[in-house]
Each structure stands twice: as C-alpha cells, then as structure tokens.
Amino acid sequence: MDTILVTGGAGFIGCNFVRMALRQTVSRVVVFDKLTYAGSLLNLKDVEHHPRYEFVRGDIADRRLVAEVLQGFRPTSIVHFAAETHVDRSIEGPRNFLDANVIGTFELLEAALAYYRGLGEKGRDFRFVHVSTDEVYGSLGPQGYFREDSHYAPNSPYAASKAAADHFVRAYFRTFNLPTLITNCSNNYGYYQFPEKLVPLMLLNAAAGRNLPIYGDGLNVRDWLFVEDHCAAVLAVLRYGKIGEKYNIGGGNELNNLQMLEALCSALDERLPAKENPALKARGLTSYLQLRVFVPDRPGHDRRYATDTSRIRNELGWRPACRFEDGIRRTVRWYLDNTAWCETVLAGRSGARPPFIPDNHQS
C-alpha cells in the first residue's frame, strides 16, 4: 500500500488535504503533527476510525522521531504542511517561526534524505512536496502577477521563514537529488481554519456583534483560494508534478480586505440576518458592516498579492472548481453550524493523545 506522510495534517489546510487524500486515493495517510494551538485532533475526528488513517504526535524538528516514523510506516511520499503561519504572531515573536519553519523543515529534509537514500530502487517514485506561500515573493504594485520565477522579497518574519524553507527544499533537490516539489499558494479560506485568521475572525466577530478591525485603509489585496481547491492542486502536484519544479496555486479572486469583509457580511446576512441578530440589536445596529473599525496598519503589510497559475493549469490540468461566491457561503454555513468546534479550539482543548509509533508497518 502506498503511504502519504502528511506533516501538519491536523491543521487547517492539512486536515482538508487528509480528507481529500482518503477520498480520492487508495493510499494510507499518516498524519504527523505537533498539535500546537492551531492543530487539533478535532479537525480529524470524522476520519479517526478510517482504516487507512494513522496519527502520530510529534515535532518535525525531532529528527530521531521523524526517522522512526519513516522507518515504521515506509511512506512513498511526504507532503509537508507543518508550519507556523500567522503573520501577526511572527511580528510579535519571530523565533517560533525560525524554529518551526526553517529549523523544522531542515530537520525534516535531513530525515527524508537519509530515508530516501535507503530506499534504493524503491525510491524511484518517492516525492517530497513542500507547501509554501505566495508571501515569499513580497508585495506587488497595482499591476502584475507572481510567477514561479519571480524574485523572493519577503517582508514579514513569517514570509522570511517560509522563503528560507523554500530555498532549503530547492537546495536539497539541486545538491542531494532529493525528489522535491514546491507549491506557493495564495490566501486560503474554508473549513477548520483556526479563528485568528481574517475570514473566521471576522465571521465570528460579526455574528457575536463584536467590532470588525480593519488594518490601515483596508485596501490591501489578496487572491482568495478555497481550501479544497488548494488541496486538489497539491494532490495534482504530488501525482503529476515534475520533480524539482515549483507551482503557484491561486484562486483568481483578487479582493481587497474591505471587499472581502463585504462578501462575508453579505453571506452571513443570508443565514443570520443582521436585523434579527440580538447582539446587533443590543448595540443599536442593523448591519454587520456597521461593526467595522479601522486600526493602525501592521508593520510591513504587503499591499497586493496576485498569482499567475498558468504552469499548474497548463502542465497539470488543475483549475479551481469552487466559485468564490459559493465558497464563502459554504464557509459561513460551516462556521455557524460548528460553533462548538470554534469554542473548543479557542479554549485550547485539542483532545490530544500520546504519541504512537508503530512496531512494524510495511508498505
């Protein structure tokens, strides 16, 4: 049986990828996750009894443990999602991002390289997919798009840490012939996103009648990508991508933060009309947009991201399947239907269990 090792598989994008891999492949899927504040076994509760799912709790920076997992499960591929990802947190404490995203990726690469070299002929189909971000490219002006050959110009500690990780992955291909691929995605939204990111934060604040803080003038532009479309792209890269290449992944939905907030509030109003929301009534408000407040911009705030996805479209045949209007409605519905999940993960009750290392799992 083919086995996919998914690092960070209990996080937002990772858990959605795990579900898709279990649905669309016959591979065993092994999740390796540290279960930090943004990773939770609640995100995988619906697959915990799936016969092709396994979970190991651990840190990718623990090379010995990673080596044990690789030898125990004998994966045919590694899909590397594990990372610290919140820009604001990287400004407040850059060290965690260096440790997780740079040192962690380095240790994972070292363990993967040793494992790959031991595979011999069996390693001809092995793949290491590193999932990264378009933030490594820096900030665009009003025109143009990030291409795979765009120069790197990270402006936040988070972006710098992911850029460094990208360079290490590329170097391990060029220097050691480790069969790697890199993906750089635009801003994701969808199910199971920890409620500190813009979409779930604004959605839950609005529903509760709390202020909706907007950085600066609110005109910073992002390309929004539904998480399931992103996972489908990563799966396509894993299956069909060319070793040593990188692929940009974007939704083709450029919106500034004010437009994104308007779309969110409109979708929320369809499910929970503002005029009937007691939390808004208590504040004498009749519209979710009345909750907007502008706050000082954050340092190094990139003005615009936009992604050229020609390579993955032309070479791998991937296209986003979900229209933005549908994706945002589905996202709003999911959060309103899963308020218990929101409350639990915000309270830090992840339901973590002790590490599990198999005695012998041969592929």
Secondary structure in CASP SS format (residue, H / E / C, confidence):
PFRMAT SS
TARGET T0000
AUTHOR 0000-0000-0000
METHOD secondary structure of the structure
MODEL  1
M C 1.00
D C 1.00
T E 1.00
I E 1.00
L E 1.00
V E 1.00
T E 1.00
G C 1.00
G C 1.00
A C 1.00
G C 1.00
F H 1.00
I H 1.00
G H 1.00
C H 1.00
N H 1.00
F H 1.00
V H 1.00
R H 1.00
M H 1.00
A H 1.00
L H 1.00
R H 1.00
Q H 1.00
T C 1.00
V C 1.00
S C 1.00
R E 1.00
V E 1.00
V E 1.00
V E 1.00
F E 1.00
D E 1.00
K C 1.00
L C 1.00
T C 1.00
Y C 1.00
A C 1.00
G C 1.00
S C 1.00
L H 1.00
L H 1.00
N H 1.00
L H 1.00
K H 1.00
D H 1.00
V H 1.00
E C 1.00
H C 1.00
H C 1.00
P C 1.00
R C 1.00
Y E 1.00
E E 1.00
F E 1.00
V E 1.00
R E 1.00
G C 1.00
D C 1.00
I C 1.00
A C 1.00
D C 1.00
R H 1.00
R H 1.00
L H 1.00
V H 1.00
A H 1.00
E H 1.00
V H 1.00
L H 1.00
Q H 1.00
G H 1.00
F H 1.00
R C 1.00
P C 1.00
T C 1.00
S E 1.00
I E 1.00
V E 1.00
H E 1.00
F C 1.00
A C 1.00
A C 1.00
E C 1.00
T C 1.00
H C 1.00
V H 1.00
D H 1.00
R H 1.00
S H 1.00
I H 1.00
E H 1.00
G C 1.00
P H 1.00
R H 1.00
N H 1.00
F H 1.00
L H 1.00
D H 1.00
A H 1.00
N H 1.00
V H 1.00
I H 1.00
G H 1.00
T H 1.00
F H 1.00
E H 1.00
L H 1.00
L H 1.00
E H 1.00
A H 1.00
A H 1.00
L H 1.00
A H 1.00
Y H 1.00
Y H 1.00
R H 1.00
G H 1.00
L H 1.00
G H 1.00
E H 1.00
K H 1.00
G H 1.00
R H 1.00
D H 1.00
F C 1.00
R E 1.00
F E 1.00
V E 1.00
H E 1.00
V E 1.00
S E 1.00
T E 1.00
D H 1.00
E H 1.00
V H 1.00
Y H 1.00
G C 1.00
S C 1.00
L C 1.00
G C 1.00
P C 1.00
Q C 1.00
G C 1.00
Y C 1.00
F E 1.00
R C 1.00
E C 1.00
D C 1.00
S C 1.00
H C 1.00
Y C 1.00
A C 1.00
P C 1.00
N C 1.00
S C 1.00
P H 1.00
Y H 1.00
A H 1.00
A H 1.00
S H 1.00
K H 1.00
A H 1.00
A H 1.00
A H 1.00
D H 1.00
H H 1.00
F H 1.00
V H 1.00
R H 1.00
A H 1.00
Y H 1.00
F H 1.00
R H 1.00
T H 1.00
F H 1.00
N C 1.00
L C 1.00
P C 1.00
T E 1.00
L E 1.00
I E 1.00
T E 1.00
N E 1.00
C E 1.00
S C 1.00
N E 1.00
N E 1.00
Y E 1.00
G C 1.00
Y C 1.00
Y C 1.00
Q C 1.00
F C 1.00
P C 1.00
E C 1.00
K C 1.00
L H 1.00
V H 1.00
P H 1.00
L H 1.00
M H 1.00
L H 1.00
L H 1.00
N H 1.00
A H 1.00
A H 1.00
A C 1.00
G C 1.00
R C 1.00
N C 1.00
L E 1.00
P E 1.00
I E 1.00
Y E 1.00
G C 1.00
D C 1.00
G C 1.00
L C 1.00
N C 1.00
V E 1.00
R E 1.00
D E 1.00
W E 1.00
L E 1.00
F E 1.00
V H 1.00
E H 1.00
D H 1.00
H H 1.00
C H 1.00
A H 1.00
A H 1.00
V H 1.00
L H 1.00
A H 1.00
V H 1.00
L H 1.00
R H 1.00
Y H 1.00
G C 1.00
K C 1.00
I C 1.00
G C 1.00
E C 1.00
K E 1.00
Y E 1.00
N E 1.00
I E 1.00
G C 1.00
G C 1.00
G C 1.00
N C 1.00
E E 1.00
L E 1.00
N E 1.00
N H 1.00
L H 1.00
Q H 1.00
M H 1.00
L H 1.00
E H 1.00
A H 1.00
L H 1.00
C H 1.00
S H 1.00
A H 1.00
L H 1.00
D H 1.00
E H 1.00
R H 1.00
L C 1.00
P C 1.00
A H 1.00
K H 1.00
E H 1.00
N C 1.00
P H 1.00
A H 1.00
L H 1.00
K H 1.00
A C 1.00
R C 1.00
G C 1.00
L C 1.00
T C 1.00
S C 1.00
Y H 1.00
L H 1.00
Q H 1.00
L H 1.00
R E 1.00
V E 1.00
F E 1.00
V E 1.00
P C 1.00
D C 1.00
R C 1.00
P C 1.00
G C 1.00
H C 1.00
D C 1.00
R C 1.00
R E 1.00
Y C 1.00
A C 1.00
T E 1.00
D C 1.00
T C 1.00
S H 1.00
R H 1.00
I H 1.00
R H 1.00
N H 1.00
E H 1.00
L H 1.00
G C 1.00
W C 1.00
R C 1.00
P C 1.00
A C 1.00
C C 1.00
R C 1.00
F H 1.00
E H 1.00
D H 1.00
G H 1.00
I H 1.00
R H 1.00
R H 1.00
T H 1.00
V H 1.00
R H 1.00
W H 1.00
Y H 1.00
L H 1.00
D H 1.00
N C 1.00
T H 1.00
A H 1.00
W H 1.00
C H 1.00
E H 1.00
T H 1.00
V H 1.00
L H 1.00
A C 1.00
G C 1.00
R C 1.00
S C 1.00
G C 1.00
A C 1.00
R C 1.00
P C 1.00
P C 1.00
F C 1.00
I C 1.00
P C 1.00
D C 1.00
N C 1.00
H C 1.00
Q C 1.00
S C 1.00
END
